[in-house]
Amino acid sequence: MAAYRVPHPRKPQIERHSRRQTLAARVVGFVLLWSLVGLMTLVADRALPREHLPWKTLTMIDPVGASTRIKAARAGDDPAACRAILAQGGIEFSEVPPTAGECGVRDAIQFKSGLAPLSPAAPPMTCKEALAFGLWERQVVQPAAFDELGQAVVAMDHYGSYACRRQYGKAEGPISEHATANAIDVAAFRLADGTVISVARDWADPGPKGRFLRRVRDGGCRIFLTTLGPDYNAEHRDHFHLDMGGWPKCG
């Protein structure tokens, strides 16, 4: 037969005291945690360059840093902020009228000046894509051109930014970022002396042309959400696909 156990008498005062101690401990822990976060933020704010700090406003003159991609994506989602950053960076643009439908283009602009001209001229791009492209041209393409080739890029050839289609032109599957002008395919870079650096021809070059192309691809991966080139697959053997949609991908 099971032994009978006498229940312990409840002690309300002890229980209330225990609950108060537990609550106090949680409050103290919460305060200490946020005090630590605040201290770390203050130290980072003073010790790290602004391009690495996600709470600092994005500008066109900041080098590419650890937070550039997230800041570009965030600013690009705010039409007014996106345009303000471009304008403050000396980039002129015109508005593209919005269109409806599955391949509708919204919040799009066309560059007028302030960057190396694109050929064909003035492709429509969402402001988010245009902002990322401007940063890439200013902070990646031009520095790489001077470092590796000793001169500026004065124009860029592309295969288009807008096309109402699905990915890889298939009849089914996800819609392409090109269908909303949220991407551009860059094929070649024209230098001040007339030299043309082609992705298709020069990607495998072991010298400065190849190094330049790899630097602009790698730099794109730190700005755009998606950067694809010849190393990714055969479909991208002759261009860099640069877009600001979907999940981050670099190849």
N, C-alpha and C positions, 0 to 999 in steps of 0.2 A: 504494500500500500504506500502510495506516495506521501512523503512527509509534508506536513502543512507548514507553509512559510508565512510568517507574520509580515505584512507589508510595512515598509519603512514609513514613518510619519512624514508628511510633506512639511517643508519648512519654507513658507512663502517669502520670508525676508531674505533668506539665502538665495533663493531662485531669482528674486528681483535684483539682488546685488550682482549675481552672476550675469544676468542679461545686460545690466548697465555696464559691467566691465567689458563684455563682448562688444557692445555697441561703441564704447569709448575706444577700444582697440581698433575697430574698423575705421572709425573717424580719423584717428591718429595715422593709421596706415594710409588712408586715402590722401590726407594732407601731405604726408611725407612723400608719397608717390608723385603727386603733382608738383610739389616743391622741387623734387629732383628733375622732373620733366622741364620745369621752367628754368632751372639752373642750366641744364644741358642745352636748352634752346638759346639762352643768353650767351653761353660760351660759344656755341656754333655760330651765332649771329655775328660775333666779333672776330672769330678765328677763321671762318671759312669764306671763300669768295662767293658772291651772290648767285653765280650760276649753279652752285651746288645746293642752294637752299630753296625748297619748294614754296616757302611763304614770301619770297622776294618777287617783285613784279618782273615779268619777262621784258627784256628790251632787245632790239636788234644788234646792239653793240656788245652784248655779253658773249664770251666764248662758250662753246658747248660744254656743259657740265653734267653732273649726275642727275640734276632735276630738270634739264632742258626739255626733254620729251614730255614729261608730265605737265610742265608749265605750258608748253605749246598746245597740248591737247586741251587743257583746261581753258586757256585764253581763247582758243579757237571755237569753243562752245558758246562764247559770249560775243555776239556780232559786234557790239560797240567796242569792247576791249580789243578784239582782234584787229579791227580797222584802226584803232588808235595806235596800237603798237607799230603797225606798218607805216602809218603816216608820220609818226614821231621818228621812225627810222629813215625818213626821206624817200619812201617808196610811194609813187603815185599809181593810182588804179582807178578803174571805172566799175560801176555796178553792172551785174548781169541780171536782167529781169527774171524772176522766178517762173518755173514751169511746173505743171502738175503731172501726175501719173507715176508709174513704177520707176520710170527713168527721169523723174522730175529733178530739176536743178534748183536748189534753194540756198540762199546766203552765199552766192558766188560773186566773184570779182574777176577782173582781167588786169594784168599789169600794164602800166603805161610807161614808166621809167623808174630808175633807181636800182635796177639789176641788169645783169648781162641779158640782152634781148633773147627771146625764144623764137625758134623757127620751126614750124609756122608760127606767126606772131599771135600774141594775145589769146592763148587758149583759156577757156573758162575754168576756174578752180574754186571750190569752196574756200571760204576765208581761212578755215583751219588748214587746208592743204596749202594755200598760198603763203600763210604765215610760216609753216614748216619749210616750204621751198625757199622763201626769202632768207631764213636763218641758215639753211644749208648752203645757199649760194654765197652768203656773206662770210660765214664762220667756218666753212669746210672747203668748198670748191676753190675759192680764190686763194686762201692761204696755201692749200695743197699745190695749186698751180705755180705760185711763186716759189715755194720750197723745192718742188720737184722739177719744174720746167723753166723757171726763171722769168716768167711773164704771166700776164693776166689772161683769164678766160673772157673773151669779148662777146661770145654768143654760144647758145646751146641748141642742138637739134633734138627734136622730140617726135614721138610717134602718136601723140595725142593725149588729151586729158579726159575728154568726154566721148563715150560711145555707149549706146543703149544695148547692152549685151550681158550675158552671164559670164562667169569666170571661164577663161580660156576659150570663149566663143562657143561653148557647148549649148545644146538645146535645153538641157535641164541642169539643175544645180543652183548654188548660191549666185545671187546677182553680183556683178563686178562692182568694185568701187568706182570704176570708170563710168558706170551708168548714172552716177550722181555727181560727176566731176570732182570726185574726192581722191583722184590719183593722177599721176602723169608718168609717162614712159620716156626717159631720157636716153638718147642713142649716141650722142657725140658732143664734144666740146671743141670750140674753135678758139685758137689762141691769137694773140695780138699780131704775131708774124705770119698768120695765115695757116699755120699747122692745124690739122684736124685730128683730135684724139678720139678714136672710135671704139666703143665697147666691143663690137664684133671683131675688129681687127687687132686691137691692142691689149685686150684683157690678159693674154698670155705673154705679153712682152716682159722680159726680165729686167728691163731698164726703167728709166724714169717714167715712161708712159704707163707701163703696167703698175708701177708704184702709185702714180697719181690716181689711176682708176680704183685701186684698192683703198686708197685713203678716202676718196669721196664715197665709196660704197660703205666703208666702216663708219664714216662720219654720219651718213644717212641713217644708219642703224641706231644712232644716238639721238635722232631728232624725229624721224617719221615712225609711225607705229609699225609699218611694214616696209621693208627694203629688200628687194629681190634682184639678183643679177645672175651672171653666167654660172656661178657656183651652185645656184639653187636647182635649176633644171634647164633642159634644152630650150624650153619656150622663152627663157630670158637670156639666151646666149648673146643677143645683140643689143640689149638695153638694160637700164635700171628701172624697175618698177618701184615707185615711191607713193605710198598712200597713208592716209590718216584715219583708217577705219579698221574695225575688227580687233583681233588679238595681236600683240606685238610679235613680229616675226622678222628675222634677219637671215639672209642667205645669199 
